[in-house]
Amino acid sequence: MKPKTNLIAVLALLSVFSLSLGCSDPLTKREQGGLLGAGLGAIIGSTVGHAAVGALIGGPIGLIGCALIGDQVMGQDKNQQQQQRQIDQNRDERERLRNGNERLRERLLEP
């Protein structure tokens, strides 16, 4: 690999890394996937010997591909969170009904 090619690859990765640090909120899985895809595209391009071309072509392709995967993972996470909320609500309702049954039972057993 040529020193110029290494320099371009390092600069591309540093720019992607610095952009991710500038966010005030934590990155979503979609954004993480996009950054990973862009970085991988730049790395693959640099290993072929054309870092700039690889970053320009592989970056957007990796960005789109990994962003789509990240979007799917976010959807699954959202479904799991909804299911967990429903489980928690059902557990609370079950506990409320159990306490109500115990109060009724105590009233019936009082002399």
Order of alpha helices (4+ residues) and beta strands (2+ residues): alpha-alpha-alpha
